[in-house]
Amino acid sequence: MSEKCGYIAIVGRPNVGKSTLLNRILGQKLSITSRKPQTTRHQILGMKTTGDVQAIYVDTPGLHEGYSEKALNRYINKVASNTIKDVDLVVFVVDRTKWMPEDEVVLQKIIAAKVPCILVINKVDHLADKSSLLPHLQEVSEKMDFLEVFPVSAKLGSNIEELENSIAKYLPEGMHFYDRDQFTDRSARFLAAELVREKIMRQLGDELPYSMTVEIEKFEDSGSLITIHALILVERDGQKKILIGEKGERIKQIGRDARLDMEKMFDSKVMLNTWVKVKGGWADDERALKSLGYNDLD
């Protein structure tokens, strides 16, 4: 059998489980997750090579409607929209039997891009009434000529292997682009920043607006210990106080949780130091965004 290799974009509105699906397929954590929209801000590649098939998954930020007032939001939408045009296959993820206006926005972008598409209906384990699934499947199947429609639970792993087999069928023949054991194109420094940001999103999603980012100022691997200095940027003094918490307890907890995940990801002891700094207006300054690594469109 000849080799197959192709790019698959995982797309959908915010919070339908795109990153959870990618992590489940890869069998390890790559994309950070939380229940808050805008958790994923960057395009992240995750590779999985099985036999002669190399699937290169692109986890994309959730596509929004009407959130274009800030440069960061415009950036997020551009990353997601551009990705759809440059792949061999789209996996369009929706949430159970809820079809929202934002789902329609994503669907229209897929139709306009004329890319083959598999529809994934996620979180079916949360359906109280399973009998509502079949009529919904029939209804959404008429919205576009989908290659296939898969009900799955990314969280529990149900029907994921069948989905992967289907994806492999539609990938083009060609040489593999990446080494067999490579699982992402992102650096360890980038992954460390994302893990710190995940812990902040999970702890402070309701209290801290999305005007927060993480920059890794130092990443040194001595072989037995990785030393990481993480700078957390917020826009206002009040946000800094919330993030640090009473007697510094909240920032300590965020640091502890992030360090434990880093030690798993990097298979090494980690010493993590965190600082919080106010940098007003960074989320609406395109030059500042580029300096902070938001440059997927270059």
C-alpha positions in Angstrom: 0.0 0.0 0.0 1.3 3.5 -0.9 1.7 6.1 1.8 -1.0 8.6 2.6 -0.5 12.0 4.1 -2.8 15.0 4.5 -4.0 18.0 6.5 -7.3 17.9 8.4 -8.8 21.1 9.9 -10.9 20.6 13.1 -13.3 23.5 13.0 -16.5 24.7 14.7 -17.9 27.4 16.9 -16.3 28.0 20.3 -16.8 25.3 23.0 -17.9 22.3 21.0 -14.9 20.2 22.0 -12.4 20.6 19.1 -9.3 20.6 21.3 -10.6 17.7 23.4 -11.2 15.8 20.2 -7.6 16.5 19.0 -6.1 15.4 22.3 -8.2 12.2 22.2 -7.1 11.3 18.7 -3.4 12.0 19.5 -3.6 10.1 22.8 -1.9 12.9 24.6 -2.4 16.5 25.6 -1.5 19.1 23.0 -4.3 21.7 22.9 -5.3 23.3 26.1 -9.0 23.1 27.1 -11.4 25.0 29.3 -15.2 25.7 29.2 -14.5 29.3 28.1 -14.6 30.6 24.5 -11.3 31.7 23.0 -9.3 29.1 25.0 -7.6 28.2 21.7 -6.1 31.2 20.1 -3.5 29.8 17.8 -3.4 27.2 15.0 -1.7 24.1 16.4 -0.6 21.1 14.3 -0.9 17.6 15.8 0.5 14.7 13.8 -0.5 11.1 14.1 1.3 8.4 12.0 -0.3 5.0 12.0 1.2 2.5 9.5 1.3 4.1 6.1 -1.0 7.0 7.1 0.1 10.3 8.5 -2.8 12.5 9.6 -1.8 16.1 10.3 -4.6 17.7 12.4 -5.0 21.5 12.6 -6.7 22.6 15.8 -8.3 26.0 15.1 -9.8 28.7 17.3 -13.6 28.7 17.5 -15.1 31.0 14.8 -17.1 33.8 16.3 -19.8 36.2 15.0 -19.6 39.9 15.8 -16.5 39.8 18.0 -14.3 41.8 15.6 -13.8 44.9 17.8 -10.4 43.9 19.1 -7.3 43.0 17.1 -7.0 39.8 19.1 -10.5 38.7 18.1 -9.9 39.6 14.5 -6.7 37.6 14.6 -8.5 34.6 16.0 -11.2 34.6 13.3 -8.6 35.1 10.5 -6.6 32.1 11.7 -9.7 29.9 11.8 -11.0 31.1 8.4 -7.7 30.8 6.6 -7.1 27.3 7.8 -10.2 25.9 6.1 -8.9 27.0 2.7 -5.5 25.2 3.0 -6.4 21.6 4.0 -7.3 18.3 2.4 -10.3 17.6 4.7 -12.4 19.4 7.2 -13.8 17.9 10.4 -16.7 20.1 11.4 -17.6 19.7 15.1 -21.0 20.6 16.5 -22.5 20.1 19.9 -25.2 17.4 20.3 -28.6 18.4 18.9 -28.1 22.2 19.2 -27.6 23.9 15.9 -26.7 27.6 16.6 -26.4 30.6 14.2 -22.6 30.4 14.7 -22.7 26.8 13.4 -24.3 28.1 10.2 -21.5 30.7 9.9 -18.9 28.0 10.0 -20.8 25.8 7.6 -21.0 28.6 5.0 -17.2 29.1 5.2 -16.7 25.4 4.6 -19.1 25.4 1.6 -17.4 28.5 0.2 -14.0 26.8 0.6 -15.2 23.8 -1.4 -13.3 21.4 0.9 -14.5 17.8 1.6 -16.1 17.7 5.0 -16.9 15.1 7.7 -19.5 16.2 10.3 -18.9 15.2 13.9 -21.7 15.5 16.4 -19.8 15.7 19.8 -20.9 15.2 23.4 -23.5 12.6 22.6 -22.8 11.1 26.1 -24.6 14.2 27.5 -27.8 13.6 25.6 -30.6 12.9 28.1 -32.9 11.8 25.3 -30.9 9.6 22.8 -34.0 9.3 20.5 -33.6 12.9 19.5 -30.2 12.1 17.9 -31.5 10.3 14.8 -33.9 13.0 13.5 -31.2 15.6 14.2 -28.6 13.5 12.2 -31.1 13.4 9.3 -31.7 17.2 9.5 -28.1 18.3 9.6 -27.1 15.8 6.9 -29.3 17.8 4.4 -27.4 21.1 5.1 -24.4 20.0 3.0 -23.1 17.0 1.1 -21.0 15.7 4.0 -18.7 12.7 3.3 -20.0 11.1 6.5 -21.6 12.0 9.8 -20.3 10.7 13.1 -21.8 11.0 16.5 -19.0 10.8 19.1 -17.9 11.5 22.6 -14.4 13.1 22.5 -14.3 13.1 26.3 -15.0 9.3 26.6 -13.5 8.3 23.3 -16.6 6.6 21.9 -16.6 6.2 18.1 -13.2 8.0 17.7 -11.4 5.0 16.2 -14.2 4.7 13.5 -13.8 8.5 12.8 -10.0 8.1 12.4 -10.5 5.2 10.0 -12.9 7.3 7.9 -10.5 10.3 7.9 -7.7 8.0 6.6 -9.9 6.9 3.7 -10.1 10.4 2.4 -6.5 11.5 2.7 -4.4 11.9 -0.5 -1.6 9.5 -1.4 1.8 11.1 -0.7 5.0 11.0 1.3 4.9 11.8 5.0 5.9 15.3 5.9 7.0 14.7 9.4 9.0 12.1 11.4 7.0 9.2 12.6 7.4 10.1 16.3 6.8 13.8 15.9 3.5 14.9 17.4 3.4 18.7 17.0 5.1 21.5 15.1 5.1 23.7 18.2 8.1 24.4 20.5 8.3 23.3 24.1 8.4 27.0 25.0 5.0 27.6 23.2 3.5 24.5 24.9 4.7 25.8 28.3 3.0 29.2 27.8 -0.2 27.5 26.7 -0.3 25.3 29.9 0.0 28.3 32.1 -2.8 30.1 30.2 -5.0 27.0 30.5 -4.7 27.0 34.3 -5.6 30.8 34.4 -8.6 30.2 32.1 -9.9 27.4 34.2 -9.5 29.2 37.5 -10.5 32.7 36.4 -12.6 32.3 33.3 -15.5 34.2 34.9 -13.5 36.8 36.8 -10.7 37.7 34.3 -11.6 38.9 30.8 -9.7 37.5 27.9 -7.2 40.3 27.9 -4.5 38.0 29.3 -1.6 36.3 27.7 1.6 34.4 28.7 5.1 34.9 27.5 8.0 32.5 28.3 11.0 34.7 29.1 13.4 31.8 30.0 13.3 28.1 29.1 16.5 26.2 30.0 16.8 22.4 30.0 19.8 21.1 31.9 18.9 17.5 31.3 17.7 16.8 34.8 15.7 20.0 35.4 13.8 22.5 33.1 13.8 26.0 34.4 10.9 28.2 33.1 10.2 31.8 33.7 6.6 32.7 32.7 5.4 36.4 32.4 1.7 36.8 32.5 0.4 40.0 30.9 -2.9 41.6 31.8 -4.3 45.0 30.8 -5.3 46.5 34.2 -4.1 46.7 37.8 -7.4 45.2 39.0 -6.8 42.1 36.8 -3.3 41.7 38.3 -4.7 41.7 41.8 -7.3 39.1 40.9 -4.7 36.9 39.3 -2.3 37.1 42.2 -5.1 36.5 44.8 -5.1 36.8 48.6 -1.5 36.6 49.8 -0.4 35.3 46.4 -2.4 32.0 46.8 -4.1 32.0 43.4 -0.9 32.6 41.4 0.8 29.9 43.5 -2.0 27.4 42.7 -1.9 28.3 39.0 1.9 27.7 39.0 1.6 24.4 40.8 -1.1 23.1 38.4 0.9 24.2 35.3 4.2 22.7 36.6 2.6 19.3 37.2 1.3 19.3 33.6 4.6 20.4 32.3 6.4 17.6 34.1 4.1 15.1 32.4 4.4 16.7 29.0 8.2 17.2 29.1 9.0 14.0 31.1 11.3 16.0 33.4 11.4 17.9 36.7 10.3 21.5 36.2 11.1 24.7 38.2 8.4 27.2 37.2 8.5 30.9 38.2 5.6 33.2 37.3 5.3 37.0 37.3 2.3 39.2 36.5 2.7 42.5 34.7 0.3 45.1 33.5 0.6 46.0 29.8 -2.4 48.1 28.8 -4.0 47.6 25.4 -1.9 44.7 24.2 -5.0 42.8 23.0 -5.9 45.6 20.6 -2.3 46.4 19.3 -1.4 44.4 16.2 2.4 45.1 16.7 2.2 43.9 20.4 0.3 40.8 19.3 3.1 39.9 16.8 5.7 40.4 19.5 3.8 38.1 21.7 3.8 35.3 19.1 0.4 35.9 17.5 1.9 35.6 14.0 0.2 32.5 12.4 -0.8 34.7 9.5 2.7 35.7 8.5 
